[in-house]
Amino acid sequence: MRNSSPVLRSGLTVAAAAALPLALVSVPASAGPGISVSTTGSTVSVTTSTCTQINGSWGTASLLTSSQGSFAQGRQVTLSGTSTSQSAAWSNVTSGTYTVIVICSDGTTAGTQSVVVSPAPSPTRSPSPSPSPSRGVMGGAGGSATDYGTVTLVAGGTLVGTGLLATAWYLRRRNRPYRL
């Protein structure tokens, strides 16, 4: 069994925390477990249960692009919900990396979390089945799909008959004993 040292794990945690953009340092950020961010197509939604209602408001959530540095610059949406769960959603979000920040109505930050919105998959065309033949398989007709005329059939019959007569004549002459 492999054990990793606590120093290594805490070093990775510090490195991950240092990777946050410096623009977000001005917002009093708490760890991400207070919010849950998800994407479905071009819709980003956030859910939290840490905010309390004050004067009819639960708080505000903001969606920031990588070029935006403060909560006020992002697309803001008012939280809605109940005392057990509050949520907000943004639709028609283009692909890219975003940061979601939730600030409760009492001024505390419920959480900050990054989310990646993937581009919408392009629709693929599946090949359509070809229509089945209208006359079916020409079984029993020699597999031909062309209807030959009477002259062609008579000529073919004559050739077959001539071949049979020639074969019979050859075999008959061969069966006779050789006489001088």
C-alpha positions in Angstrom: 0.0 0.0 0.0 1.4 3.4 -1.0 1.1 6.3 1.5 1.7 9.9 0.5 3.2 12.2 3.0 1.0 15.0 4.5 3.7 17.5 3.5 3.2 16.6 -0.2 -0.6 16.8 0.1 -0.5 20.2 1.8 2.0 21.4 -0.8 -0.4 20.5 -3.6 -3.2 22.3 -1.8 -1.1 25.4 -1.4 -0.1 25.2 -5.1 -3.7 24.9 -6.2 -4.7 27.8 -4.0 -1.9 29.9 -5.5 -3.1 29.2 -9.0 -6.3 31.3 -8.5 -6.2 34.5 -10.5 -5.0 37.5 -8.5 -8.1 39.4 -9.6 -10.1 37.2 -7.3 -8.0 38.0 -4.2 -10.0 41.2 -3.7 -13.2 39.1 -3.2 -13.3 37.5 0.3 -13.4 33.9 -1.1 -14.1 30.9 0.9 -13.4 27.3 0.0 -15.6 25.8 -2.8 -17.7 23.4 -0.7 -20.4 26.0 -0.1 -21.5 26.0 -3.8 -22.0 23.4 -6.5 -21.6 24.5 -10.1 -22.7 22.4 -13.1 -23.0 22.9 -16.9 -25.6 21.5 -19.3 -24.9 22.5 -22.9 -24.6 26.3 -22.8 -26.3 26.7 -19.4 -24.3 27.2 -16.2 -26.1 26.7 -12.9 -25.0 27.2 -9.3 -26.6 25.8 -6.1 -25.9 26.6 -2.5 -27.5 26.1 0.9 -25.4 28.5 3.0 -27.3 31.8 2.4 -30.0 33.2 4.6 -32.8 35.4 3.4 -32.6 39.1 4.4 -35.3 41.5 3.3 -36.6 39.0 0.8 -33.2 38.5 -0.9 -31.0 35.4 -0.7 -28.0 37.0 -2.4 -26.4 37.3 -5.8 -24.3 35.1 -8.1 -21.9 36.3 -10.7 -20.4 34.6 -13.7 -17.0 36.0 -14.6 -14.9 35.4 -17.7 -11.1 35.1 -17.5 -10.7 38.8 -18.4 -13.0 40.1 -15.7 -11.5 40.9 -12.3 -14.3 41.7 -9.9 -17.8 40.5 -8.9 -19.4 43.6 -10.3 -18.0 43.0 -13.8 -19.6 39.6 -14.2 -23.1 38.5 -15.3 -25.1 38.8 -12.1 -28.2 36.8 -11.3 -30.3 37.0 -8.1 -30.5 33.7 -6.1 -33.9 32.1 -5.7 -35.0 29.2 -3.7 -35.9 28.1 -0.2 -34.2 27.9 3.2 -32.6 24.6 2.3 -31.4 25.3 -1.3 -30.8 28.5 -3.3 -29.8 28.5 -7.0 -29.1 30.7 -10.0 -28.5 30.0 -13.7 -27.1 31.6 -16.8 -28.1 30.6 -20.3 -26.5 31.1 -23.7 -23.0 30.9 -22.2 -20.3 30.6 -24.9 -17.5 28.0 -24.5 -14.6 28.9 -22.2 -13.4 29.0 -18.6 -15.5 30.9 -16.1 -15.5 31.7 -12.4 -18.7 31.6 -10.4 -18.9 33.6 -7.2 -21.9 33.6 -4.8 -22.3 36.4 -2.3 -25.2 36.0 0.2 -27.4 38.9 1.1 -25.5 39.4 4.4 -22.3 40.2 2.4 -20.5 36.9 3.1 -19.2 34.8 0.2 -20.8 31.4 -0.1 -18.1 30.2 -2.4 -16.0 30.6 -5.6 -15.6 27.9 -8.2 -14.2 27.6 -11.7 -16.2 25.9 -14.5 -15.4 25.0 -18.1 -18.1 25.3 -20.7 -17.5 23.0 -23.6 -18.5 23.9 -27.2 -21.8 22.4 -28.3 -21.2 19.3 -30.4 -22.1 19.7 -34.0 -24.9 17.5 -35.2 -23.8 14.5 -37.2 -25.7 13.2 -40.2 -26.3 9.5 -40.2 -26.5 7.8 -43.5 -30.1 7.2 -44.6 -30.9 3.7 -45.7 -31.3 3.2 -49.4 -34.8 2.2 -50.6 -35.4 -1.4 -51.3 -35.8 -2.4 -54.9 -39.3 -2.1 -56.1 -39.3 -5.4 -58.1 -37.3 -7.4 -55.6 -34.6 -9.9 -56.5 -35.0 -11.4 -60.0 -34.5 -14.9 -58.8 -35.4 -17.7 -61.3 -35.0 -15.4 -64.2 -31.2 -15.9 -64.4 -30.6 -12.8 -62.2 -31.1 -10.5 -65.1 -32.9 -7.3 -64.7 -33.2 -6.6 -68.5 -36.1 -7.9 -70.4 -34.7 -9.3 -73.7 -36.8 -9.5 -76.9 -38.0 -12.5 -78.8 -35.2 -12.3 -81.4 -32.6 -12.5 -78.7 -34.3 -15.5 -77.0 -34.6 -17.4 -80.4 -31.0 -16.8 -81.2 -29.9 -18.0 -77.8 -32.1 -21.1 -78.1 -30.6 -21.9 -81.6 -27.1 -21.7 -80.2 -27.9 -24.0 -77.3 -29.7 -26.5 -79.6 -26.7 -26.5 -82.1 -24.3 -27.1 -79.2 -26.4 -30.1 -78.0 -26.5 -31.6 -81.5 -22.8 -31.2 -82.0 -22.1 -32.8 -78.7 -24.4 -35.8 -79.5 -22.8 -36.3 -82.9 -19.2 -36.2 -81.4 -20.1 -38.7 -78.7 -21.8 -41.1 -81.1 -18.8 -41.1 -83.5 -16.5 -41.8 -80.6 -18.4 -44.8 -79.3 -18.2 -46.7 -82.7 -15.5 -49.3 -82.9 -12.7 -48.5 -85.2 -13.1 -50.3 -88.6 -11.0 -50.3 -91.7 
